[in-house]
Amino acid sequence: MSPTTTTALAWIERWDRQQDSALPDRETLFTVITDAVASAVGRPDPIVIDLACGPGSLGARIHRRLPAARIIGVDADPVLLDLARAAHDFEFVDHNLDDPEWVAALHLSEPADAIVSTTALHWLRTNTLARVYTEAATLLRPGGLLLNGDDMIAASPVIDRLDLEITRRRMEHAQPADDWQTWWTEIEADPELATATADRRTRTWHRPETHEPPLDLHLNLLREAGFRDVGQIWQYGRSRVIAAIKSP
Ligand SMILES: C[S@@+](CC[C@H](N)C(=O)[O-])C[C@H]1O[C@@H](n2cnc3c(N)ncnc32)[C@H](O)[C@@H]1O
């Protein structure tokens, strides 16, 4: 059994509020990524891959901006993918990024124009993150763009403390919402998601408790993966968007 579109949209709205309450300016982060994709790809119908897409929140915003884009979300969570498929009119692939076969599972016959991700790649171990960046570089066309929006730690502990304080102050004004655990407890009780919930219980994947790779580590891994121009394009506290362009 799969959820209706109405049910899926309601859960995704609660997901977005839950995520907004933990991340300063998440909607701005989406806008930055969407604007960067729209301005850099140079065509109205780019191929865009969203890594660890969850219920498709970022893809939905890119789809609204570029309705002719081919958007492919990849994730390993059957509940979030069930919501995404019921709510959105683009493609989703059920695959764990820990397994390099995720690239083949996309069944792409031409290179991608952009690869994006939000608040997800910190779940990956460093060696997996390095491999995923290298795989992303192989999937992109020359001049293609990778954009990652996530929490990343500044090199200086003093600056990082400032970043954390800026975030803490901002979050004092966040709208009240479910926390992560409440959202999951309640969705697991929804009979429309029972099949996906049962599937989710059979899966295991790595989720470190406190792993936020430093900004410099991301930028170095991207350079090693073959991206020529890499850098930060947006920041609020620890929350950042980094961009990497594949050599033309
Ligand atoms: C905090 S959520 C963010 C989801 C979405 N990108 C968003 O911004 O709403 C983290 C996502 O990463 C996905 N994820 C974590 N590790 C993964 C892996 N190894 N392979 C695929 N997806 C993974 C989770 O299933 C989850 O959907």
Ligand as a Chemical Component Dictionary entry (heavy atoms), coordinates in Angstrom:
data_LIG
# 
_chem_comp.id                   LIG 
_chem_comp.type                 NON-POLYMER 
_chem_comp.pdbx_formal_charge   0 
_chem_comp.three_letter_code    LIG 
# 
loop_
_chem_comp_atom.comp_id 
_chem_comp_atom.atom_id 
_chem_comp_atom.alt_atom_id 
_chem_comp_atom.type_symbol 
_chem_comp_atom.charge 
_chem_comp_atom.model_Cartn_x 
_chem_comp_atom.model_Cartn_y 
_chem_comp_atom.model_Cartn_z 
_chem_comp_atom.pdbx_ordinal 
LIG C1  C1  C 0  18.206 14.828 7.070 1  
LIG S1  S1  S 1  17.649 13.890 5.700 2  
LIG C2  C2  C 0  17.676 15.095 4.380 3  
LIG C3  C3  C 0  16.741 14.702 3.266 4  
LIG C4  C4  C 0  16.612 15.746 2.147 5  
LIG N1  N1  N 0  17.850 15.894 1.419 6  
LIG C5  C5  C 0  16.128 17.069 2.668 7  
LIG O1  O1  O 0  16.872 18.071 2.568 8  
LIG O2  O2  O -1 14.988 17.141 3.168 9  
LIG C6  C6  C 0  19.028 12.839 5.314 10 
LIG C7  C7  C 0  18.723 11.883 4.180 11 
LIG O3  O3  O 0  19.883 11.173 3.817 12 
LIG C8  C8  C 0  19.497 9.863  3.453 13 
LIG N2  N2  N 0  20.666 8.994  3.535 14 
LIG C9  C9  C 0  21.525 8.890  4.566 15 
LIG N3  N3  N 0  22.491 7.999  4.295 16 
LIG C10 C10 C 0  22.247 7.528  3.043 17 
LIG C11 C11 C 0  22.893 6.585  2.204 18 
LIG N4  N4  N 0  23.984 5.931  2.612 19 
LIG N5  N5  N 0  22.360 6.345  0.984 20 
LIG C12 C12 C 0  21.247 7.011  0.576 21 
LIG N6  N6  N 0  20.586 7.913  1.326 22 
LIG C13 C13 C 0  21.084 8.166  2.555 23 
LIG C14 C14 C 0  18.426 9.523  4.483 24 
LIG O4  O4  O 0  17.643 8.423  4.094 25 
LIG C15 C15 C 0  17.669 10.836 4.503 26 
LIG O5  O5  O 0  16.679 10.879 3.524 27 
# 
loop_
_chem_comp_bond.comp_id 
_chem_comp_bond.atom_id_1 
_chem_comp_bond.atom_id_2 
_chem_comp_bond.value_order 
_chem_comp_bond.pdbx_ordinal 
LIG C1  S1  SING 1  
LIG S1  C2  SING 2  
LIG S1  C6  SING 3  
LIG C2  C3  SING 4  
LIG C3  C4  SING 5  
LIG C4  N1  SING 6  
LIG C4  C5  SING 7  
LIG C5  O1  DOUB 8  
LIG C5  O2  SING 9  
LIG C6  C7  SING 10 
LIG C7  O3  SING 11 
LIG C7  C15 SING 12 
LIG O3  C8  SING 13 
LIG C8  N2  SING 14 
LIG C8  C14 SING 15 
LIG N2  C9  SING 16 
LIG N2  C13 SING 17 
LIG C9  N3  DOUB 18 
LIG N3  C10 SING 19 
LIG C10 C11 SING 20 
LIG C10 C13 DOUB 21 
LIG C11 N4  SING 22 
LIG C11 N5  DOUB 23 
LIG N5  C12 SING 24 
LIG C12 N6  DOUB 25 
LIG N6  C13 SING 26 
LIG C14 O4  SING 27 
LIG C14 C15 SING 28 
LIG C15 O5  SING 29 
# 
